[in-house]
Amino acid sequence: MRDSDRARPAGRAAARDLFERVRLRYFRLSPGARRLVHVAVLACAAGAALGLGWHPVTAFTGALLLLAFAVLTLRFPRAAATVAVVAVWLTATALLDGRFPESWIPLGLMLLALPAAGAAHLISWVPPWLTTLAALAGGGLIALVLVLAGFSTAVVLWGAYGAAAAVLVHRLLQARRVRAELTAGERPVRVRVREGGQPAPGSGDRSAPPPISVEEALGELDAMVGLGPVKEQVRSIAASIEASRLRREAGYATEPPMRHFVFVGPPGTGKTSVARTVAKIFYAFGLLETPYVVEAQRADLVGEFLGATAIKTNELIDRALGGVLFIDEAYSLINSGDGQPDRFGSEAVQTLLKRAEDDRDRLIVILAGYEKEMASFLSSNPGLSSRFATRVRFPGYTAAELVRITELLQLRRGDRTVEEARPALLARFEDLHRRGLVDELGNARFVRSLVEAAAQARDVRVVGAGGSPSTEELVTVTGPDLTKAFDELTARYQDYQAVPTLEEALADLDRMAGLEPVKRQVHAIAAQLRMARMRQERGLPTPPQMRHFVFTGPPGTGKTTVARILGRIFAALGLLVRPDVVEAQRADLVGQHLGATAIKTNELIDRALGGVLFIDEAYSLVNSGYAGGDAFGAEAVQTLLKRAEDDRDRLVVVLAGYEREMDAFLATNPGLASRFNQRVRFPSYTPAELTGIAELLAGRSGDRFDEAARHDLADVFTWVCEDGLIDGLGNGRFARSLYERAAMRRDVRLAASEGAASAAELTTITSADVRAAVDELAGR
């Protein structure tokens, strides 16, 4: 709405100005400050009640209701007005109860308020509170006439409800006429720029843009699914513009509140749609000449030779003057992929910066793209950071929001999903979130593709069934249709479908030699995770599940192998994207100087996201031998703790090492003990288990030990275990070394005989081979 359109009586203008000032100051407070104000108001009300001798519960309830109404008025003035109308109506009808003590008329008229108010808020383009007032007034007037005429209670109530319905229908027809008038010519709001900066055919005549109010523009924003932080930030921008207008009308000199924006976030999160809303808001305030958005990418700004880029960029900006220029994937303007400076992109950026400053009163430029790439792009030129200072972050959609978007897109197509398929669809979207694929798939863009693919699967199914399908069958999407479409769209992502089964992972665990306490504990962990997943799928409350572990025990006891199996268990249950394990030690996390450690640790964690991060000898991160403390290790631990909490749905961290050293390490930081509270203890192997490991390793290589060699193995393992040497020798690693050395001594023996060895001799390890291997390992 233009300034010239805002002529109002002085009293009404003053009241509105005062309300907008209060509203602006309220929303400039942080959410925490607002809550403190609410608590302070309630505390003052309670204190006043005690001082005046009022009943404290009554006073507190009244203050709470008034506070709730005040907050509603500040957030949604129209809704608050409707509540006020309904409150007056309920009060008036309650007074009638004394005049008609034995009649249902007062109660029936009271109940009329709820459907009337609800229907009024479903009718856009006209004030809902006025619609509610008109409907209730019409129903009340007809009821009064029928009561005076002596009609029965049923006739009076039917007449009142019918009159209210007639008023609502009349308001609906009014709203359609208003919408038709306001949206006439709205089709060309989006002007897609093609090569050479020319608008797309059929873009319409931009000489007569439609009238748009701020409320209508913000209404379009509120109708979008999700994006709560974005909506709040855009509303704050609108409030700032309104405050600037009020200051100007009060006689204060103010600069036009024009600004350029950076929209950052994953694809498919509504950046283009919000850009159109921003254009309409600035247009409604009279700051832009048109509400049109010109969309562009690198190809629309960069020419084929130096000099041509400036011409092409200027032509594009000339077309966008008076409106908004939206440049998607703006970081592509600086293409440094070949290691050479991008002179064409730099020319486009310099031209854009100059015009963004020279024409800031007639143009808004919005740069959009991924957050990380946009941060690098903005830092490439100081002018970018200073001129594009307002950053709007777009979060990815939640699983519930993706389901809602699916329903809206199907509604626009005239389709619908059977009710039984919706929980399965929600579970599918939650699975995408757990696997970290939502942003990669494109959020709402993936949903659009899913809706189209599901409709195609439905059509194939219905037509393939033969016969004459009913209208219901032609528009109804079933669970199998969604499953087929979902699998087709996600099949191209590596490892999405090919994940290990829980049974396979646990079978590999059971095949390991020994470790019975570890096996029982991992089986219990798998059962707990599986039950939590079932509770979640059925909508039952689910407590937070363990995600990070401490493996303690001597070396060579299978900690790394069990970590891999644990990754397969989490992947099989859909709690991780892949079963991969990234192994690390202190050197992989700690950098050369302070600051570099956090970067190095974050890069390592980014590489492990979606799988398991296994840190062996984790206590080496805190080196107590340094005078003054280990600042580098402490920085790595703090970074690890933060990421372990922030990415707990996408990462499993396993810290491993000796038990005593791990106890001391966990005691150095309270956050370690609280986040890594699931401990798995690995015992040393027994002589029988070590013999089994050696025979298992030999069997995998096609070898075997003869009877005498098995007795020698048992004797050697019994000796090192009874003398307490096995932990120092590395448990299972010692068994592996002994087998490999014995196999090597056999090969040397057979090669020295220069005779033709049989197949049995080539695969049999003898007692002499084992004894020679022991002597070699002992250094004899």
N, C-alpha and C positions, 0 to 999 in steps of 0.2 A: 504494500500500500504506500502510495507516495505521500509526501508531506502535505501536499495540497488537498489530499483526500481526508485529512485528519481533523477537519474543522468540527469542533464540538462546543457545546455550551461551556462557559468558563468554569462553573462549579463542577461539572462532570469531568472536565479536563484536569482540574486541580486534584480531584479525588483519584483519578486514574494515575496521575503522575506520582502522587504520594504512595499509592499501592505499588507501583512499579519500582519506586525507590526502595521501599521496604523489601520487596521481593528480590531485588538485585542484591541487597546487602545480605539477605538470608542465604541465598545460593552461593555467595562468595565465601561463606563460612565452610570449613571442611566438615565432612560428615561427623567426625568426632566432636567438633565444636558445637554442631547443631544438637547432638545428643546431650551435651553438657547443658545447653540452654534449656532443653526440654526438662531435664532433671531439676534444674534450678527453679523453673516455673512451678513444677509440682511441689518442690520443697517449700517454696514461698506460700503456695496455696495451703499446704498442710499447717505451716506456722500461723498463717492468718486465721485458719479455722480454730486452732487451739486458743489463739489470743481473743477471738470474738466469742468463744464458747459454742461454736457450731459442732455438729456431729462430725468427727474427723472422716469417717468412711464416706458420708454423703458429700462433704466438701471435696475430698480427694477424687471421688467419682465424677463430680461436676467439673472440676478442673481438668481431669483427664479427657473428658468429652470435649470441652472447649478447646483444649490444646490440639486434640486430634482434628477438630474442625478447622482450626487455624492453619495447621500443616497442610491439610487437604486444600484449603483455599490458596495457599502459596504455590502448591504444586499444580493443582488442576482447578483453576477458578470456576470453570463451567460446571464441573462435577460438584464443587462445593455449593454453587448456586442451586443445582438440582436438589442436593441434600436439604438445603434451606427450604425450598418449595415443598418437599415431601414432609419435612418436620412441621411446617405450618399446617399442611393438610391433615396430618395425623392429629395435631392438637385440636384443630377445628372439629374433626369427626369424633374425637374423644369427648368433646363437650356435648355432642348430640346424644351420647349414650344415656345421659340423665333424662333427656326428653323422650327417648324411646327405650325404656328399660327392658322391655320384653321383645324387642325387635332385633332382627339380624342386619338391619340397614346400616347402622354405624360401623359394625365390624366389616360388612361387605365393602363399604366405601373406603375404610382404612386399607383393606387389601388391594384396592384398585391402584394405590400409589406405586406398588412395586412393579407390576407389569407395565404401567404407563411410563415410569422412569426408565426401566430397562429398554423398552422399545424406543424411547426418545433418544437414548444414547447410541442406538444402532442406526439412527437416521443422521447421516453426515450432511454437511454443508448448511445446516441451520442450527441455531443455538439449542442445545438439548434441554436446558432449563426452561426456556420459553415454550418448547414443545410440551414438556411435562406440565407446565402451568396451564397451557391451553387445554390439554386433554383432561386434566382434573377439574378445571373450571367448567368445561362443557359437560362432563359427567355429573358434577355436583348440581349444575343448573337444571339439567333434565330430571335428576332425582328429586329436586325440590318441587318442580312442577308436578311430577307424578304423585308425590306424597300429598300435596295440596289437593290434587284431583281425587284422592281417595283410593288409588290403586293398591294392589297387594304388594307385599315385600318382594316377591319374585319379579314382578313386573318392574318395580322401581329399580332393583339391582340390574336386571337385564337392560333396562333403558339407559342406566348410567354407564354400564360397560360398553354398550353399543355406541353411545355418544362419544365416549373417549376413543373408541376404535376409529370412528369416523373422523375425529380430529387428527388422529395419528396418520390415517391414510391421506388426509388433506395436506398435512405437513410433509409427508413423503413425496407427494406430487410437487409440492413447492420446492423441496430439496432437489429434485431432479431437474426442475427448470433452472434453479440457481446454478447447479453443476453444469448444465448444458451451456449456460451463458458464460460461466467462468472458464470452462475448459475448451471453449471454441478456439480453435487454432493452437491447442496445446501439443499437437502431434509433432511439430518440429522442434520440441525442446532439446532433443538430442541430435546434434549435427555431426555426422561422422565425416572426418576429413579424409580424403583420398589423396593419391599421389599428386603433387603439385599444389596442395592446399585448397582444392576445390571442394565445396560441400557436395554431399551425396545427392543424386537426383531425388527430386521429391522432397527436399528438405523444407520446402515451404517458404512463404514470404515472411521475412523477419522484421518487416517494417511495422507490424502491429501486434506486438506481443500481448498475451492475455493478461487481464488483471489478476493478481495473486496476493493473498493476505499472508501475514506472518503465521497466523494460526493454521492456515491451510498447509503451508510448507512444513511446519512442525508436525502437523497431523500426518503427513506422508511419512515423515521420519519415524514417528511413534508406531506407525502401522508395520514397519519392518520388524522382522523376527530377531530377537537378541540384540546385540550391540549396545548393551546398557551404558558402558563408559563412553562410547562415541556419542550416544544421544545426550548424555549429560553435558559433554563438552560442547556440542553444537548448541545446546540450549544456553549454555553460559556465554557463548559467542553472541547469540541473539540478544541476551540480556545486556551485554556490553554495548551493543549497537543502540539498543533502546535507551540506555543510560546516556550515551553520547548525544542522542537526539534531544533528550530532556534537558541536558545541560545547555545545548545550543538554544533551545526555546527559552531557557531561563536567562539568556543573555551572555553566557560564558563562551569565550572563543575556544573552539575545539577543532582538531584536525579530523577529516573524514576517517572513520574507523575501518579503512580498507587494509587488507592484509593478504599475504600469500601463504599457502598451506603445504605441508608435507603429510601425505597419508601413507602410513606404513602398516604392513600386515600381510598375512598369507593371501593367496588368490581366492576369489570366490567369497569374500567377506563383505561385499556391498560398498566398496570404495567408490565405484562409479555412481551408484545410486545416491550415496550421501553427497557426492559432488554436485549432483543435480539439485538436491535439497538446499545446499549452501548457496547455489546460484539463485534459487527462488527466494531465499531469505534476504540476501543482499538486494535483490530486485524489489522485493516487497517494501523494504525500507527506503527505496529510492536511491540507493547507492550504485546500482547498475542499471543500464538502459534496457537490458533484456535479461530473461532468465535462461538463456540458452547456454549449452555446454558444447564446446568444440573438443573432441577427443583426438589425441594424436600419439604417435610413437616416434621412435628415432627416424624411421624412413620418411616421416612427414616434415622433419626439420632439416635433415642432412642432405646436401646436394652431392652431385657426382664429382665436383672439383671445387677447390678453394675459391671463395667468392660467391659461388652459387649457393652455398649453405646459408650465408647471411641473407641473401635475397629470399630464399625459400622460407627461412624462419620468420622474416619480417612479414611476408605475405600471409603466413599462417596466423601470426599475432594480429595483423590487420583484420582478418576475418573474425577473430575472437573478441575484438574490442567491443566493450559494452557488456560483455558477459564473462564466462569462465573458460579458461584454457586448461584442459585436463591432460597431462602427459603421463601415460602409464609406462611402467618399467623405465623410469627416467634415468636410472643409473646406466642404461645402455647407451646414453649419449657420450659417455667416456668409455671407450672400448680399448682397454690396455691388454687384451688377451695375447697379442703377438709380441709384447715387450716393447713396442714402439709407441710414442705419444700419438694420441688420436687428434690430429689437427682439425679434422672435419667436425668431430664432436665438440672440441674446445671452441671452435668458431660458433657453433650453435649455442653453447652455454653462454659465451660472452654476449652474443646478440640477445639472448633471452634475458640475461641479467640487466642489460641496458634498458630494454623495453619494459621489463617488470618495474624498474624504478621510474622511467620517464612517463609511463602510462598507468601508474599505480592508482590514479583516481578513476580510471575507466576500465580496469582489467584486474581480474583475480586469476592467478596461476596456481594450479594444484599439481604437485609432483607426487607420484605414487609408485609403490613397489615394496619389495621385501625389506624388513627393517635393517638387517645386517648390511645388505648391499646399498641401501639408501644412506646409511651412516657413513660408509666409505665414500660414496659419491659426494655427499655434502661436505666432507672434510677435504675433498680435492680442490675446492675453491673457496676462499674466505667469504666471497660475496654471496655464495649460496647459503651458508649458515646464517648470515646476518639478514638477508632478505626473506628467507623462508624459515622464520623462527617459530611458527606455530605448528606443532606436530600433533597429529591425531593418530592414535594407535588403535588398530582394528583387531580385536581378538578373534580366534577361530571359533566356530560354532560348537556348542555342546551337542551331545547325542540327542537330547530331547529337542533342542532347537532344530536339528537336522530333520527329525521326524515331523515337526511342525511345518518346516519348509516343504517337505514332501507332500504333506496334505494340502498345502496352499497351491502348489503347482498342479497337483491332480485336480483340485477344484476348478482351476482355470481351464483345464483341458476337458472338464466334464467327467472325469474319472473318479473312482473311489477305491479304497483298499478294504478288504474284509476285516472286521474287527479282530478276528483271531490272529491275523498276521502282524498286527502292530507291535506286540511285545517282542516278536522275533526280529522285526525291523529295528527296534530300539537296541536289542542285544547286538545286532550286526554293527550299528553305528558305534556302540560302546567298544566293541572289539577293535574297530578302526582306530579309536582314540588310544586304546591300550597299545596298539602296535605303532602308533605315531604316524599314521598314513593319511590322516584327515586333511592336513595342509597340503601334502603332496598330491592328493587326489583332487583338490580344488574346492573343498567345502561345498558351497551351494551349487557350484558348477557340476560337481559330481552328482549331487542330488538331481539336478535337471537331467543329466544323462541317465541316471537310474530310473527316473520316472518315464522317460521316453523308451528305454530298453525294456522296462517292465510292461509298458503298454504294447510294445511290439510282441513280446512273448505271449501276452494275453491274446492278441489278435491271431497269432499262429496257432495257439491252442484251440481257440473257439472255432476258427475256420477249419482246422484239421479234424475237428470232431464231426464235421458233416452236419446235415440238417439245417434248420433255420434257427439260428440263435436268438434268444430273447433280448430285449433292450437292456435288461439288467446284466446279462452275460457280456454284452458288448462294452460295458463301461466299468466292470468290476475286475480289479486286479487281486489275484490270490497270493497266498504265501509262496507256492512254487514259482509263480511268475517273478516275484521279487528275488527269490533265491537264484533263479537262472540269470536274471539281469545282473545281480550283485556279483556272482561268480565270473561272469563274462568280463565285467569292468575291472575286476581286481586280479584277473588271471595273469596279467602281464607283469605284475610285481613279483620279483624273485622272492622265493621262500614264503610267500603269503599262504599258499595252499599246502606246500610241501613242508609241514612241520611234523616233528616226531610225535608219536602217540605216548600217552602216559605209561601204558603197559610196556612199551619198548624201552623207555628210559629206566623204569624200575627193574626190568629184567636184566639190563646191563649192570645195574647196581648189585643185584643178587648174584651175578656171576663173578663178582670180585672176590678174591680170597680174603677170608677173615672179616674184620671190621663189623662184627655183629651188632655192637651198640650203635655204631654209625648207621647201619642199614635200618635198624628199628626206628631211629630218630628221623631219618629222611623219609621213611614210609609214613610216619606220623605227620610230618610236615606236608607231604603230598596229600594225605587224606584231609587235613585241615583246609588246605587251599582249595581242594575239590569241593568240599561241603560249602565253603564260603562262596564259591562260584555258583553253586546250585541255589543257595539262598538269595543271591543277588538276582539271578535270572527269574526267580519267583517273586521278586519284589519285597523280600523279607529284610529286616534290618541286618546289616553285615558289619561286624567290628573290623577295624583296620587290621590288615594282615601283615605278617612279618615279611620284610623285603630285604633286609640286610643281615649278614651273618658273620660270626667269628668262628673260624676253624682253628683249634689248638691241638698241638701234638708234635711229636718229633718228626724229622724229615723222612720222606720216603714212605709215608703211611697212606698215600692216596688222596691227599687233600685236593690237589688240582683235578684229579679224575672225578672226584665227587662233585666239585664245583661245576664241571662240564655236565654231569648228569643233572645237577640242580637246575642249570640253565635249560636243559631239555624238558624238565618237568614244568617249569614256568611257561615255556613256549607252548608245550602241549595243552596247557590249561588256558592259553590265550592271554597270559599276563605279561608276556614279552613278545616282541616282534620276531626274534630269531634266537636260536639256542647258542649263539657264539659266545666265547669267553675271551676277553682281552686280559692278558696277564701283564702285570706291572710290578716294579720295585721302586725304591726311593728315587733312583736316577731318572725314572720315567715321569716323575711328578715335580721334582725340585729343579728350579732353574739356576742360572748363574748369578742372578742378583734379585733383590726384592722387587716384586712386581712381575718379574718373568715367571716366577713359580706359579702364580695364580693363572697366568695365560697357559702355561704348560699343562697344569692340572686340568683346566677346563677343556683344552684340546683333547687330552686323553679321555676324559669323561664323555665328550661329544662323540669320540670314536666308539666308545662302548655303549652308547645309548641304544636301547632296544634289546640289549643282551646283559651279560654278566661282566663286571669288572672284578678281577681277582688280584689282590695286592699281597704278595708273599713277603714274609718278614716285615709286616706292617709297622712293627715297633721301631724300625730303623728310620721312620719319618721324624721321630723326635729323638734327636741325638743329644743326650745329657752330657756328653763330653765337652761340648762347646762352652766356653766361659761366657756368662751372660745369657745363656739359653740359645736354642736353635730357632732363630727367627724364620729361616727358610722352611724348615719342617713344619713349624707352627702355621705358616701361611698356607702350606699344602693341606694341612689337616682342616683348617677353617674353610678353605674352598671345597674340600671333599665333603665336609659336613653339610654345607649349604646346598650343594648339588644333590647329595643323597636325600635331602628332604624335598627340595624343589622338584626333582625328577623321580620321585619314589614310584610313580606309576609306570616309568619307562626304563628302570634300571634296577639291577640287583648288585649290591656290593658285598664282596666277601673279603674279610681281612684274615690273614693266616699267619701262623708262627708258633713258636714255643709257648707253652701255657704260662709260665712264670713271667716271661718278658711281655706277653700280651696283656696280662693282668696289670702290670706296671704301666703299660702304654694306655690302656683304657682309663686308668685312674688319672691321667694327666689332663683330661678334658671331660667335663660332665656330659657334653653332647655326645661323645663317643659311646659312653655306657648306656645312654638312653636310646640312641638310634641303632646301636648294634647290641641288642639285648638277647639275641638268639645264638646260643653257643653250641657248637658240635665238637665233642672231644674225640680225637683219634688215638686209640691205644697203639702201643708198639705191637709188631707182629710176633706170634709165638713160633717156635721151631717148626711145628707142623704146618702152619700157614705159610712160612717162608719156603718150605719144601714144596708146598702146593703151587706157590707163585713160580718157582723155578721150573716145575714140570709144566705148568700152564704156558709159560713163555717158550719152552722147548716145543711143546705141541703146536703152537701157532706157527713155528718155523719148520715144522715137519720133522723135528728131532725127538729123541727119547733118551732117558737115562736107563742103563741096565740096572739089575737088582743091586749089585755091589756099589754102583755109583749113587743110588738112592740112599743106601745106608750111610755112605760117606757124607752126602748132603745133610742128612738128619744129624749126624754127629757134629759137623761144622756149625750148623745153625744152633744146635743145643749148646755148644761151647760158647759161642759169641753172645747168646742170650743170657746164659747163666753168669757170665763174667760182666754183664752190663755193657757190652761193647756194641750192641746192635743199633742203638740210636745214633751213636757216632758214625757207624758204618753206613747209615742211611736206610735201614729196614728193607723195603722192597727194592730200592736201588742196589743194595748189596746183593740181593738175590739175582737181579738182572746182570750185574757185573760178573758174578760167579758163573752163571750160565754162559754168558758171551765168551768169557776167558776159557772155560772148559771146551766149548765148541771150537774155539780157535786152536787149542792144544790138540784136539782130535784131528783137525785139518792138517796141522803141522805134522803130526805123527803119521797120518796116511800118506802125505806127500813124500815123507822121507823114506817110506818103505819101497817106493818106486814099483809097487805091484798093482795089479788090477784089483781095486777094492769093490766089494759087492755093495748092493744098495743098502743092505742092513748095516754094513760097516760105515757107510757114508752118513747114516742118520743116527748112529748109536754113540752115546757118550759113555765112556767107561770110567771105572774107579780111578785108573791112572790119570785120565784127563782131569777129573775133579781135583785130585791131589796136586797135580801140576798147577792148576788154576789157583788153588789156595796158596801154594808156595809163592806164586807170582804176585798175588794180591798182598801177601804178607811181606814182600820184599826180600824173600829168601832166595 
